[in-house]
Amino acid sequence: MTPFQKKQLALMRQMETMLAADSRVSTIVPMQTDFASDNQLCLSLNAFVPEAIAASIQNKLIEPLQRLDPTQYYYQKQSLHVTFHSIRIIHNPPTYSQKDIETSRGLLTKLIPSERPFPFVWHGVLALPTSVSVIVLITPRYNRFIHRIRHEFVRHGIPDDKKYFSDTMVFANTTICRYTHTPTPEFLKKLQTLKDTDIGSGVIDTVALVETNAGAHPSKTRVLGTYRFLEN
C-alpha cells in the first residue's frame, strides 16, 4: 500500500466513524424496502468491476453476509461497479435532462480517451449507516483526473449535487449491499471480521455513462454511452 493509499484509507475510516455518529457529513442513500424496483434514478459515470474481482467479492463478502441475512439488498455480480463521477444523485423525477445527457456524452468523448487506464486495489470493507462497500484504493493520477472531470462538468453547467466528505481526496468504493432494515448484531459482528479482507487488484480501461437506481438493478439500468481510456 502506497503512502497515498494509506492516507486515503485513513480518511475513509474517519468518514466511517463520523457517519456512524452523524449521517449528514456525506451524502448517503436512505434505507428502503425495495431497491430492485425503486424508480428514483441517477446519472453517473461508472466502471463495472473486472470479472475476477466481482467473483471474489461474491465469494468472500456477499455470500457470507447473505447467509446471515438474505433479506438485505445485495448487488448482482454484473451490477458491481466503481462510480467515477456522480453526475446527478437519485431522485424521482430525475434531476437531469436529455440536454444534460448529451452534454455529458460530449465531455466524456473528449476527456476519457486522453487518459490511460487506471489501476485499482479492492481492499477492506466500509460499513456505512445504510450500506456496505468494498474500499477501492486509488492513485494520485486518478485523484487528479476525477477533480478534472468534476471541474469540467461544473464549467459546462452540470454541477455535482453530491456532498463529499473530503474536497481534496477522492474516495472510491464498490457498494455490495444496501440495507432494507436495521442489520442484526450478528450481521454487524460479521462485518467487523471482514473489515480488512483483501479482494485483489485490477485495471479499469472502460467506463460507461449510466442511468440507474440506487441498487443498480439491471431492470433499472440503461447504458447511455461507453468510453475507453487511451491504449497503453
N, C-alpha and C positions, 0 to 999 in steps of 0.2 A: 504494500500500500504506500503510495507516494505521500509526501508531506501535504500536498494539496488535497488529496483524498481523505487524509486523516482530519484535516480542518473541516472538510465537507461533512464527514461522518459525525464529528463532534457537534457541529451546528444542527444537524438533523436530529441528533439525540436530545439536544437542548430544546428544539421545537417539540419533540415528542413529549417531553416533560412539561413544558409550558402549556401545550394544548390540553393536556390532561387536567390542568387547573383552570384554563380559560380558553374556550374554543374560538374566541374572536381574534386570536393572534395571527391566524391564517385562514384562508377560505377552505372550508371542508364541506363535503356533501352530506346533507342531513340523512338520518336513518329513515328508512321507509320499508313498507312490507312487500312491495313488488317491483324490483328493479328491472325484471325482464320486460315488462310491458309499459314501463314508465314513459310517458310522452314528452317529458322535458328533454330538450335537445341542446347539444353544444356543438361548437365548431372548433376543431383543433388540428394541429399538425402532429401526427402520431407515427411512431415506428413500431411495427409488430416485432416481437422478440424472436430471435432465431429459434428454430425448431428444437434444438438440443437444450437450450435454456428453458423453453416452455415445458419440455418433458421433465426436466429436473425440478422446476417449480411445482409441477403437478405431483411428482412423486415425493419430494422432500417436505413440501409445505401444505399444499391444498388437500391432499388425501388424508394426512393425519388430522388436520383441523375438521375436515368434513366428517370423519368418523366420530369425532366428539360432538359435533353439532351440524347435522345435514340441513338444518332449516335456515342457516345464513345464506347469503347470496355469494356464490363462488364463480369467478370468471371462467369461461370456457377457454381451452388451450389456445384456440385460434384468435381469441379476443385479447390475450395478454399483450400489453404494449408499453412503450415509454412515451409520455407526452413531451414533445419537444417544445411546443408553444400552444398555450391555451388561448385561442383567439377570442371566443366568447363562451362564458360558462353556461351550464344548463339552465334552461328556462322554457316555460310554455305560456305563450308562444315564444319561439326563438327570438333572440335579440339581435340577429344578423339578417341581412337581406341578400337577395341574389347579387346585388352590386358588390356587397362585401365578399361574397364567394368569388366573383370574377376578379376583384382586386387582389384577393389572396392568391388566386391562381397565377396572376401576373407576377406578383412579388416572388413567389416560390420558384417560378420558372427561371427567374434571374438569380436568386440567392442560393438555391440548393446546389446547382452544378458548379458553383465557384468554390466549393469546399470539398475536401477529401472525406472519405468515410470516417466515422467516429468509433473508437474502441470504448467498450463499457465493461464494468465488473459488477455483477449482481451478487451482493454480499450483505447479509443481515436482514432482519425483519423489523419493520417500523409499525408499532401498534398505536394507531390514532383513535380518537374518540368514537368514530363511526366506521372505521375500515382498517384493513391490514394490507401493508405494502411490502414489497422487496426493495431495499435500498439499492440504487444504481449509482455506482461511483464513476465520476466523470474526469475529464482532463481540463486544464486551463484553456486549451483551444476551444473545447466545446462551450465552456463558460462564456468566452468572448463571442462566439458565434450566436448563442442564444440572446445575449444582450443586443447584438447587431440586429437580429430578427425583430425583437421587441421594439427597438428604435425605428426600424423601417415601417412596421405596421402602424405605429403611432403617427409617423410622418405622413402616412397615406390615409389617415382618418379612421383607423380601426384600433383604438386603444384597448389594451388588455384590461378586462374587468375583474381579474382575479387578484386577491390580496396575497402577497408573498411574505414569508417570514423574514427573508433577507433580501435586500435590494442589490447586494453585490455578488453573493454566492448563489449560483443556480443549483437548485435541487433536482434530482431525477429519481424516479421510482417506477415500479410496476405494481399497480394495485391488483390484489388477488382475491380480496373478499370485502364485501360491504355488508354492514350489519342490518338485518331486518328486525332485530330486537336486541336488548342488552345481553351481552355474552355471559355465560355462566363462569363462576370462579375456576372451574376445571379448564375451560377453554382459555381463559386468560393465563392460567398457570402454564398451559402447553405453549402459548405464545412466548413466554419467558424462556422456556427451554430451547426454542427455535431462534432466539434473538440473534445469535451470531452465525447462523447457518450460511455456509458458502455455497452458492449456486453455480458460479462459473463466469467465464468471460466470453465476449463475442463482439463482433464488429457490425455496426449498422451502416448499410450502404444505400438504403432506400427509405423514404418517408412518404406518408400519404396525408392529403387533406381530407379530413373525415368529419362527417356529421353523425353523431351517435348520442346515446343516452348515458346516464351515469354508470350503468353496468356494462357498457359497451356490448350490449346483447346483439348478436348477429341480425336479428329481425329488425333492429332499430339502427343499424349501421349502414351508412352509404359512403362509399369512397368516391370523392369528387375530383381526385387527381393524384397521380403517383409521380414522384420525383427522385432521380438518382443522383448521388453525390459523384464528384469527379473521380474517374477511374485512376487508381494509383499507377 
